């Protein structure tokens, strides 16, 4: 089964859900607000994607927490991702263990062709 991680009201997550529904692909949405994920989930993702891909430096949470001022290294970024899931770039798609971050129509088409 496809797992989609994100938050329901995120535009990118909505696009991914719309895509999956249009293709009649069964999926499970793991909403970071109601079901936070921990380091046991996030750390394996980083074996497939780079920290700069997963860590959202453009979002409201990053700015609100003033994390840019802290000059975080990758280990510190990981700790922040584990305790503040809204710093994770969305959506994270887990297709049988293969991780894709952010919604891109072409990439999704290739994954599900």
C-alpha positions, -999 to 999 in steps of 0.1 A, spaced: 0 0 0 10 36 -7 16 57 24 14 95 20 28 116 48 18 153 52 -10 174 65 -45 174 50 -47 212 43 -13 214 25 -18 222 -12 10 198 -23 -6 170 -3 -40 178 -18 -25 175 -53 -9 141 -45 -42 129 -31 -61 141 -62 -35 123 -84 -38 90 -64 -76 91 -64 -77 98 -102 -55 68 -108 -76 47 -83 -45 40 -62 -52 29 -26 -33 50 -1 -31 58 35 -27 94 46 -5 98 77 -13 133 89 16 148 109 -8 168 131 -28 138 143 -2 111 139 33 125 144 62 104 131 95 99 150 131 94 142 125 57 136 104 66 106 124 97 94 160 83 96 155 56 70 141 82 46 174 100 48 191 69 33 172 77 1 168 114 1 192 142 11 185 163 42 182 194 21 154 177 2 135 166 33 141 196 56 117 224 46 135 258 50 108 277 31 79 270 53 62 290 81 74 266 108 110 272 99 106 309 100 85 310 132 111 289 150 139 311 137 160 280 128 180 298 101 197 318 129 209 286 146 229 274 116 219 238 122 241 209 110 224 178 96 222 160 130 205 190 145 182 192 116 173 155 121 164 162 157 142 191 147 124 170 121 118 143 147 102 167 172 86 191 147 71 172 118 59 203 101 95 210 91 93 180 67 88 189 31 55 176 20 42 152 9 64 123 15 53 93 -5 63 58 6 58 34 -23 69 0 -10 98 15 8 108 39 -20 106 75 -8 96 105 -29 95 140 -14 72 167 -27 46 164 -54 57 164 -90 32 152 -116 58 137 -139 76 118 -111 43 104 -99 33 94 -134 66 74 -137 61 58 -103 27 46 -111 29 37 -148 
